Amino acid sequence: MRCRPHFLFLIALLLGPVLTGCAPRAIMPYTAEVDDPEYRRGKELQRLGRNPEALASFLKVIETRNGAAAESHLDAGIIYQEHIRDPIAAIYHYRKFRELRPNAKQSDLVLQRIDAATREFARTLPAQPLDNQADRTDMMDAIDKLQRENLQLKEQLMAARAATLDSIRQPLAPLASDPAGAGAGTLDFGASGTDGPPSRTPAGPAPIGVVPIQLPPTAPAATPAPFVSAPAPTPPPAPATAGTRRHVVAKGDTLYSLAQRYYSNRSRWRDIYAANRETMRSETDLRIGMELKIPQ
């Protein structure tokens, strides 16, 4: 009998871990999700238009069931997409629904909602994709405008280069000939480029490697007439080809609309502009009543 306390202590020591392991735990609810009181409350709040409160109920059902609440995921995704405007959260809940119910009849509709939410999120990005024909048309108009401006810049650059060449040629013109008939000649520095006294050669076409210069006259000569530069030749107007049509400009006409009307191709506005350069100062120089040539 004296050993009984020790025996009881030994039994308590052995049964201690078993007793401590029997603490109450969260039990997974056995009721169906649609019968869950919190889910029913969320559906009623959703029907009344109290969407934030309904969303809280659906999220609570999802948390209670450790995420295994397909219907709550679907309803939460709809609220996020249509009322809270959070497409990322909506996509998450839609995907959870498809994971839990891959063969559900709503699966295809949920897939469409995922695509719509993805497009909605894409519109918030800095580089938005072109979703309709109107945006594409605006983009084509912008491209055409840039092409026109590029063409104008090229023409201005060519005109500037031509003017620069004319200004360089004009001072060199007196050196090409000797009006007084005296002192004309060239200095030949030699093909090898060595230093030495230059030699005088008769006037005439300068061979390769010979630099023509103007020498001082050896005898008094008559004063040459002042040099007058000839005006730059103006380009002749483009000849009208056989079968050229005529069009009288009306209100609202543009080179693009005329190209579309006569050629069914807006990019051929340059053909019309080139055929009427003698009357048009620019591609926008259209006046009501002006007669244009429309080449075939």
VMD Tcl script that draws the C-alpha trace (Angstrom):
set ca {
  {0.00 0.00 0.00}
  {2.94 2.34 0.53}
  {3.77 2.12 -3.18}
  {0.36 3.30 -4.32}
  {1.21 7.05 -4.55}
  {4.17 6.20 -6.73}
  {1.94 4.01 -8.89}
  {-0.59 6.83 -9.34}
  {2.18 9.27 -10.23}
  {3.48 6.85 -12.85}
  {0.02 6.52 -14.42}
  {-0.39 10.33 -14.53}
  {3.03 10.69 -16.14}
  {2.12 8.21 -18.87}
  {-1.32 9.64 -19.56}
  {-0.19 13.32 -19.52}
  {0.71 13.67 -23.21}
  {-2.51 11.92 -24.23}
  {-4.64 14.21 -22.11}
  {-2.85 17.37 -23.28}
  {-3.22 16.32 -26.94}
  {-7.00 16.27 -26.62}
  {-7.38 20.07 -26.48}
  {-10.33 21.49 -28.48}
  {-9.53 22.23 -32.16}
  {-11.30 24.08 -34.94}
  {-13.66 21.61 -36.50}
  {-14.37 21.78 -40.22}
  {-18.10 22.46 -40.64}
  {-19.98 19.50 -42.01}
  {-22.89 21.54 -43.46}
  {-22.96 22.33 -47.14}
  {-21.61 25.73 -48.10}
  {-24.95 26.96 -49.46}
  {-26.57 26.04 -46.10}
  {-23.98 27.93 -44.08}
  {-25.75 30.77 -42.16}
  {-22.95 33.19 -42.98}
  {-23.19 32.36 -46.70}
  {-26.96 32.87 -46.63}
  {-26.45 36.19 -44.89}
  {-23.98 37.24 -47.61}
  {-26.46 36.36 -50.38}
  {-29.22 38.36 -48.67}
  {-26.93 41.38 -48.24}
  {-25.91 41.06 -51.88}
  {-29.58 41.05 -52.91}
  {-30.15 44.24 -50.91}
  {-27.22 45.96 -52.63}
  {-25.06 46.05 -49.49}
  {-22.07 44.67 -51.35}
  {-19.22 45.52 -48.92}
  {-21.04 43.73 -46.07}
  {-21.87 40.80 -48.36}
  {-18.21 40.56 -49.37}
  {-17.20 40.39 -45.69}
  {-19.61 37.47 -45.17}
  {-18.29 35.56 -48.18}
  {-14.68 36.09 -47.09}
  {-15.58 34.84 -43.62}
  {-17.05 31.65 -45.10}
  {-13.84 31.17 -47.13}
  {-11.72 31.61 -44.00}
  {-13.89 29.27 -41.91}
  {-13.68 26.53 -44.53}
  {-9.93 26.97 -45.10}
  {-10.50 28.22 -48.64}
  {-12.69 25.30 -49.72}
  {-15.72 27.49 -50.49}
  {-16.21 27.62 -54.25}
  {-19.52 29.52 -54.23}
  {-18.15 32.16 -51.86}
  {-15.10 32.59 -54.10}
  {-17.37 33.13 -57.10}
  {-19.59 35.69 -55.33}
  {-16.55 37.50 -53.91}
  {-14.98 37.69 -57.37}
  {-18.16 39.20 -58.85}
  {-18.30 41.88 -56.12}
  {-14.61 42.71 -56.58}
  {-15.03 43.05 -60.35}
  {-18.37 44.85 -60.65}
  {-18.57 47.00 -57.51}
  {-15.12 47.46 -55.97}
  {-13.32 47.62 -59.33}
  {-10.41 45.46 -58.21}
  {-9.72 43.16 -61.20}
  {-6.69 41.50 -59.61}
  {-8.67 40.32 -56.56}
  {-11.51 39.23 -58.84}
  {-9.15 37.11 -60.97}
  {-7.81 35.42 -57.83}
  {-11.25 34.35 -56.58}
  {-12.38 33.29 -60.08}
  {-9.34 31.02 -60.40}
  {-9.97 29.53 -56.95}
  {-13.51 28.70 -58.05}
  {-12.22 26.92 -61.18}
  {-9.72 24.98 -59.09}
  {-12.45 23.77 -56.73}
  {-15.13 23.24 -59.41}
  {-13.33 22.52 -62.71}
  {-16.38 20.74 -64.17}
  {-19.04 23.18 -62.97}
  {-21.51 24.52 -65.51}
  {-20.41 28.09 -64.67}
  {-16.77 27.25 -65.48}
  {-16.86 28.71 -69.01}
  {-18.62 31.86 -67.83}
  {-16.05 32.29 -65.08}
  {-13.30 31.93 -67.70}
  {-14.91 34.77 -69.67}
  {-15.00 36.89 -66.52}
  {-11.29 36.23 -66.00}
  {-10.60 37.45 -69.55}
  {-12.73 40.57 -69.00}
  {-10.98 41.35 -65.70}
  {-7.60 40.91 -67.40}
  {-8.59 43.40 -70.11}
  {-9.85 45.82 -67.47}
  {-6.51 45.63 -65.68}
  {-4.62 46.08 -68.99}
  {-6.45 49.38 -69.61}
  {-4.88 50.79 -66.42}
  {-1.36 50.20 -67.73}
  {0.59 53.10 -69.34}
  {0.74 51.41 -72.78}
  {-2.85 50.53 -73.56}
  {-3.54 48.09 -76.41}
  {-5.75 49.14 -79.31}
  {-9.12 47.51 -78.68}
  {-11.24 48.97 -81.47}
  {-11.08 50.10 -85.07}
  {-11.46 53.78 -84.15}
  {-8.17 53.72 -82.24}
  {-6.45 52.05 -85.18}
  {-7.83 54.70 -87.56}
  {-6.58 57.51 -85.32}
  {-3.19 55.85 -85.22}
  {-3.08 55.62 -89.03}
  {-3.99 59.32 -89.32}
  {-1.17 60.17 -86.93}
  {1.26 58.09 -89.01}
  {0.14 59.86 -92.20}
  {0.63 63.23 -90.54}
  {4.16 62.30 -89.48}
  {4.93 61.13 -93.01}
  {3.72 64.46 -94.44}
  {5.85 66.41 -91.99}
  {8.83 64.22 -92.84}
  {8.31 64.92 -96.56}
  {8.14 68.68 -95.92}
  {11.37 68.57 -93.91}
  {13.12 66.68 -96.73}
  {11.98 69.27 -99.29}
  {13.18 72.12 -97.07}
  {16.52 70.40 -96.58}
  {16.97 69.94 -100.34}
  {16.11 73.60 -100.98}
  {18.59 74.72 -98.31}
  {21.33 72.56 -99.84}
  {20.64 73.98 -103.32}
  {20.80 77.55 -101.99}
  {24.09 76.79 -100.22}
  {25.63 75.36 -103.41}
  {24.51 78.42 -105.41}
  {26.08 80.77 -102.87}
  {29.36 78.80 -103.13}
  {29.41 78.72 -106.96}
  {28.73 82.44 -107.47}
  {32.06 83.80 -106.02}
  {34.01 81.16 -107.99}
  {32.45 82.08 -111.35}
  {34.92 85.01 -112.16}
  {37.83 82.65 -111.60}
  {36.62 80.21 -114.24}
  {37.24 82.71 -117.09}
  {39.26 85.85 -117.69}
  {37.06 88.56 -119.29}
  {40.01 90.90 -119.84}
  {41.92 88.28 -121.81}
  {45.10 89.02 -119.86}
  {46.85 87.39 -117.05}
  {44.78 84.23 -117.22}
  {46.60 81.07 -116.40}
  {47.10 78.40 -113.85}
  {49.76 77.44 -111.41}
  {50.82 73.80 -111.44}
  {52.04 72.64 -108.06}
  {52.92 69.23 -109.40}
  {51.30 65.88 -108.90}
  {53.72 64.92 -106.15}
  {52.79 67.90 -103.97}
  {56.49 68.88 -103.36}
  {57.44 72.39 -102.44}
  {58.90 74.50 -105.24}
  {58.22 77.49 -107.47}
  {55.00 77.17 -109.39}
  {55.15 77.11 -113.17}
  {52.86 79.10 -115.43}
  {50.84 77.16 -117.95}
  {48.67 78.51 -120.78}
  {45.07 79.35 -120.10}
  {42.65 76.59 -120.83}
  {41.00 73.69 -119.13}
  {42.88 72.84 -116.00}
  {44.14 69.21 -115.85}
  {43.70 67.05 -112.80}
  {45.86 68.26 -109.91}
  {46.00 71.86 -111.21}
  {44.36 74.60 -109.19}
  {43.10 77.54 -111.31}
  {43.84 80.97 -109.82}
  {43.47 84.58 -111.04}
  {46.87 86.22 -111.73}
  {47.37 90.00 -111.76}
  {47.36 91.45 -115.31}
  {50.73 92.34 -116.82}
  {49.32 95.23 -118.81}
  {46.51 97.71 -118.28}
  {43.25 96.21 -119.32}
  {39.74 97.41 -119.59}
  {37.64 97.18 -116.49}
  {35.57 94.01 -116.72}
  {31.86 94.25 -116.50}
  {30.45 93.56 -113.05}
  {29.45 89.98 -112.52}
  {25.74 89.39 -112.16}
  {24.68 86.00 -110.94}
  {21.94 84.36 -112.93}
  {18.78 83.60 -110.99}
  {18.30 80.01 -109.98}
  {16.20 78.18 -112.56}
  {12.70 77.38 -111.42}
  {11.59 73.79 -111.87}
  {9.08 73.41 -114.71}
  {5.58 72.42 -113.66}
  {4.75 68.75 -113.82}
  {3.22 68.00 -117.22}
  {-0.32 66.69 -117.16}
  {-0.47 63.11 -118.34}
  {-2.98 61.88 -120.82}
  {-6.38 61.20 -119.33}
  {-5.96 63.54 -116.35}
  {-9.23 64.17 -114.59}
  {-10.39 67.49 -113.13}
  {-11.94 68.08 -109.75}
  {-13.40 71.29 -108.32}
  {-12.68 71.58 -104.60}
  {-15.81 71.59 -102.45}
  {-16.30 72.17 -98.75}
  {-14.73 69.42 -96.65}
  {-12.40 68.13 -99.39}
  {-8.87 67.06 -98.41}
  {-6.11 65.35 -100.32}
  {-6.79 62.22 -98.26}
  {-10.51 62.18 -99.06}
  {-9.81 62.78 -102.75}
  {-7.24 59.98 -102.83}
  {-9.74 57.67 -101.18}
  {-12.46 58.77 -103.61}
  {-10.50 58.41 -106.87}
  {-7.99 55.69 -105.97}
  {-9.55 53.96 -102.93}
  {-6.15 54.48 -101.28}
  {-5.52 57.42 -98.96}
  {-1.73 57.10 -99.29}
  {-1.92 58.32 -102.94}
  {-2.61 61.88 -101.80}
  {1.01 62.62 -102.81}
  {0.20 61.91 -106.47}
  {-2.53 64.56 -106.42}
  {-0.26 67.01 -104.58}
  {2.62 66.45 -107.06}
  {0.30 67.07 -110.04}
  {-0.88 70.43 -108.60}
  {2.35 71.88 -107.18}
  {2.08 74.93 -109.46}
  {-1.18 76.01 -107.76}
  {-0.77 74.59 -104.23}
  {1.72 76.05 -101.78}
  {1.35 73.08 -99.42}
  {-0.70 69.92 -99.14}
  {-3.28 71.78 -97.01}
  {-3.64 74.68 -99.48}
  {-7.11 73.76 -100.70}
  {-9.68 76.46 -101.44}
  {-13.30 76.01 -102.39}
  {-13.68 76.37 -106.16}
  {-10.04 75.50 -106.90}
  {-9.65 73.16 -109.87}
  {-7.31 70.21 -109.28}
  {-5.82 67.74 -111.70}
  {-6.37 64.13 -110.71}
  {-3.83 61.92 -112.52}
  {-4.89 58.49 -113.66}
}
mol new
graphics top color blue
foreach p $ca { graphics top sphere $p radius 0.5 }
foreach p [lrange $ca 0 end-1] q [lrange $ca 1 end] { graphics top cylinder $p $q radius 0.2 }
display resetview
